[in-house]
Amino acid sequence: GVCIGRLNLRGGGNDWMQEATKAAAQAQLKKSLEETVKQKLERAFQHKILQAAQIVEQQVDAKRREQEEMSSDELERIREERIRTMQKAVAARRKWRAQGHGRYE
């Protein structure tokens, strides 16, 4: 057998080479699997973002269609309801002021 430094190449001199090759192959496989997992996670994440965007888009479209389909009577009813709400808020503020709220002396 041949002895180089502390390395003994007796009979099975290729054993260390096979182990080194095996370790390198395992490291490459591990790296490949990690990349595959990363790619799958990235695709899944992108898919979920796309789904969320599509849902929001559908909701916006539905709201737009709903508003487009409103009749003038419905719009007038909504307008009158909003005016009543604002009038009640003004009346409440006047009442509070009359009771002394909001004044600093």
N, C-alpha and C positions, 0 to 999 in steps of 0.2 A: 503494500500500500504506500501511498504518497502522503507525506505530512507537510503541510504548508503552515508555518507559524503554529497556531493552535488548532487549525482546521485539519482534521484527519479524513482523508479521502479513501479509506480502505473499502474495497469491494463495492459498496453502495455509495459511491461518490456523488451520484445524481440525486440522492435523497434530499439534500439541502436545496437543490435546484427545484425539485418537485414541490417541496414545501413552500419555497419562495413564490413559485408560479401559482400554486394553490392559493396562497395568501393574497397575491395580487388579483387573482380572479375573483376571490371573495370580496375584496375591497371594491373592485369594479362593479360587481353585482349589487353590493350594498348601495353604492353611489347611484347606480341606474335605478334601483328600486326607490330611493329617496327622491330622485328627480321625477319618477313616475307618480309618486304620491303627491308631490308638489304640483305637478301638472294637473292631476285629477282634482285636487283641492281648488286650484285656480279656476278650472273649468266650472266646477260646482258653484263657486262664489260668483263667477260671471253670470251663470245661468240664473241664480237667485236674484241678482241685481236686475237682470233683464226682466224676470217675472214681475218684480216689484214695479219697475217702470211701466210695464204693460198694464198692470192693475191700476196704477195712478192715471195712466192715459185713458183707460176705459171709464174711470170715474169722472174724469174731466169731460170726456165726450158725452157721457150720460147727462151730466149737469147742464152742459151746453144745449143738448137736444131738448131737455126739459124746459129750459128758459126760452128756446126758440118756439116751442109748441104752446106756450102760455097764450091764452087769449087776452084781448084788451080788457075784458071784464076781470080776469084774474089779476092782471097787472094793476088795475084800478083798486081792487080789493086790498092788495098788498100795500099799495101806496097809502090808502086811507088808514090801514092798520098802523103803518109806520108813523103817520102824522099823529094819530091818537097816542101812540107811545111817547112821542116827543112832547106832546102837549101835557101828558101826565108828568113827565120828568120836569118840565118847566114849572108846573103847578107845585110840585113837591119842593123844588128849590125855593120858590117864592114863600111857601109855608115855613120852610126852615129859616129863611132869612127873617121872616116876621117874628119868629120865635127866638131870634138872636143867634142862631147858628152861623158860623163863618165870619163873625166879627171879632176883631182883636182891639181891645182898648187899653 
